[in-house]
Amino acid sequence: MAYDPTATSTTAQVLDRIQAARQALEAELAGLDEAALTRPGPDGGWSIKDHLAHLTAWRRMVLGMLAGQPRHVALQVEAATYAQGEDAINVALAARSNSQPLAEVLSQFRQVYDELTAQLAGFDEATWHQPYPLTPRPKDGRLGNIEGNTFEHDREHLGYIQQLLQQRA
């Protein structure tokens, strides 16, 4: 989905959309056991756990950028991996999450949501349209990146998770 700066321009609007996306994900996870959360996709692809770890890593990137960290540092990947683009980054993130226990992934998934929403709740309205510190592209304001790595990203991965569950039914 293309970034629409008029869709969410206030702190309350952004936080409402983040909360709604979180509730949709949590509703999908409710009642799923460890086997359902960790079973690879039908083609050997990502499990639901992998999707949650992925979303967590990209939220951490937003938190890191808000703190002035370079993106690769916030994502905890090598600069060379980051320079290769999203596919290489996602491969590295998935490899790292494979060894994480499910309980740890779920805990971090929820914790990073709480940390990010707490930080965003303190933003005044003018802050949304300021660029991040260390942002390589001058037009990359905070709002578009926050939207893209919270509720928009959630919507994308919720669809993948729902597909996984439907394919297993």
C-alpha positions as CSV (number, residue, x, y, z in Angstrom):
1,M,0.0,0.0,0.0
2,A,1.3,3.4,-0.9
3,Y,2.1,5.8,1.9
4,D,-0.7,8.4,2.2
5,P,0.4,11.3,4.5
6,T,-3.2,12.4,4.9
7,A,-4.4,9.0,6.2
8,T,-2.7,9.3,9.6
9,S,-1.3,12.6,10.6
10,T,-1.9,12.8,14.3
11,T,-0.5,10.8,17.2
12,A,-4.0,9.5,18.2
13,Q,-4.7,8.3,14.6
14,V,-1.4,6.5,14.3
15,L,-1.7,4.9,17.8
16,D,-5.3,3.8,17.0
17,R,-4.2,2.1,13.8
18,I,-1.3,0.5,15.5
19,Q,-3.6,-0.8,18.3
20,A,-6.2,-2.1,15.8
21,A,-3.5,-4.0,13.8
22,R,-2.1,-5.5,17.0
23,Q,-5.6,-6.6,18.1
24,A,-6.1,-8.3,14.7
25,L,-2.8,-10.1,15.0
26,E,-3.5,-11.2,18.6
27,A,-7.0,-12.4,17.6
28,E,-5.5,-14.6,14.9
29,L,-2.9,-16.0,17.4
30,A,-5.5,-16.7,20.1
31,G,-6.0,-20.4,20.6
32,L,-3.1,-21.5,18.4
33,D,-0.8,-24.0,20.1
34,E,3.0,-24.2,19.7
35,A,2.8,-26.7,16.8
36,A,0.6,-24.3,14.9
37,L,2.8,-21.3,15.5
38,T,6.1,-23.1,14.7
39,R,5.0,-25.3,11.7
40,P,6.7,-24.2,8.5
41,G,4.6,-23.0,5.6
42,P,3.5,-25.7,3.1
43,D,6.5,-24.9,0.8
44,G,8.9,-25.1,3.7
45,G,8.6,-21.3,4.1
46,W,8.1,-19.1,7.2
47,S,6.1,-20.3,10.1
48,I,3.8,-17.9,12.1
49,K,6.6,-17.6,14.6
50,D,8.9,-16.5,11.8
51,H,6.5,-13.8,10.7
52,L,6.2,-12.5,14.3
53,A,10.0,-12.4,14.7
54,H,10.2,-10.5,11.4
55,L,7.7,-7.9,12.5
56,T,9.5,-7.5,15.8
57,A,12.9,-6.9,14.1
58,W,11.5,-4.1,11.8
59,R,9.8,-2.4,14.8
60,R,13.1,-2.5,16.6
61,M,14.6,-0.8,13.6
62,V,12.1,2.1,14.0
63,L,12.9,2.3,17.7
64,G,16.6,2.4,16.9
65,M,16.2,5.0,14.2
66,L,14.2,7.2,16.7
67,A,17.3,6.9,19.0
68,G,19.6,7.9,16.1
69,Q,21.0,4.5,15.3
70,P,21.8,3.6,11.7
71,R,19.2,1.2,10.2
72,H,21.6,-1.8,10.0
73,V,22.5,-1.4,13.7
74,A,18.9,-1.1,14.8
75,L,18.1,-4.3,12.7
76,Q,21.2,-6.0,14.2
77,V,22.5,-7.0,10.8
78,E,25.9,-6.3,9.2
79,A,26.2,-3.2,7.1
80,A,27.1,-5.3,4.1
81,T,23.9,-7.3,4.5
82,Y,21.8,-4.2,4.8
83,A,23.4,-2.8,1.7
84,Q,22.1,-5.8,-0.3
85,G,18.5,-4.9,0.3
86,E,15.4,-6.1,2.0
87,D,15.6,-9.7,0.7
88,A,19.1,-10.2,2.2
89,I,18.1,-8.5,5.4
90,N,15.0,-10.7,5.7
91,V,17.1,-13.9,5.1
92,A,19.5,-12.8,7.9
93,L,16.6,-12.0,10.3
94,A,14.9,-15.3,9.6
95,A,18.1,-17.2,10.2
96,R,18.5,-15.5,13.5
97,S,15.0,-16.2,14.6
98,N,15.1,-19.9,13.8
99,S,17.1,-20.6,16.9
100,Q,14.8,-18.5,19.2
101,P,12.3,-20.4,21.3
102,L,8.7,-19.5,20.6
103,A,8.1,-18.1,24.1
104,E,11.0,-15.6,23.5
105,V,9.7,-14.6,20.1
106,L,6.2,-14.0,21.5
107,S,7.5,-12.1,24.5
108,Q,9.7,-9.8,22.3
109,F,6.9,-9.3,19.8
110,R,4.6,-8.0,22.5
111,Q,7.4,-6.0,24.3
112,V,8.5,-4.1,21.2
113,Y,4.9,-3.1,20.5
114,D,4.6,-1.7,24.0
115,E,8.0,0.1,23.8
116,L,7.2,1.6,20.4
117,T,3.7,2.7,21.3
118,A,4.9,4.2,24.6
119,Q,7.5,6.3,22.7
120,L,5.1,7.3,20.0
121,A,2.5,8.4,22.5
122,G,5.0,11.1,23.5
123,F,5.2,12.6,20.0
124,D,3.7,16.0,19.4
125,E,2.0,16.5,16.1
126,A,4.9,18.3,14.4
127,T,7.3,15.4,15.2
128,W,5.5,13.1,12.7
129,H,6.8,14.9,9.7
130,Q,10.4,15.4,10.8
131,P,13.1,13.2,9.3
132,Y,14.8,10.7,11.5
133,P,18.4,11.3,12.6
134,L,20.8,9.6,10.2
135,T,18.1,9.0,7.6
136,P,19.8,8.6,4.3
137,R,16.9,10.0,2.2
138,P,15.8,13.5,3.1
139,K,12.1,12.8,2.2
140,D,11.9,9.9,4.5
141,G,9.9,11.4,7.3
142,R,9.1,9.5,10.5
143,L,5.5,9.0,9.8
144,G,5.8,7.0,6.6
145,N,8.4,4.8,8.1
146,I,6.4,4.2,11.3
147,E,3.3,3.4,9.3
148,G,5.2,1.1,7.0
149,N,6.8,-0.8,9.9
150,T,3.7,-1.0,12.1
151,F,0.1,-1.3,11.0
152,E,0.8,-1.5,7.3
153,H,3.4,-4.2,7.8
154,D,1.1,-6.0,10.2
155,R,-1.7,-6.0,7.6
156,E,0.7,-7.5,5.1
157,H,1.8,-10.3,7.4
158,L,-1.6,-10.9,8.9
159,G,-2.6,-11.9,5.3
160,Y,0.3,-14.3,5.2
161,I,-0.5,-15.8,8.5
162,Q,-4.2,-16.2,7.5
163,Q,-3.1,-18.0,4.3
164,L,-0.9,-20.4,6.3
165,L,-3.8,-21.2,8.6
166,Q,-6.2,-21.7,5.7
167,Q,-3.7,-24.0,3.9
168,R,-3.5,-26.2,7.0
169,A,-7.2,-26.5,7.5
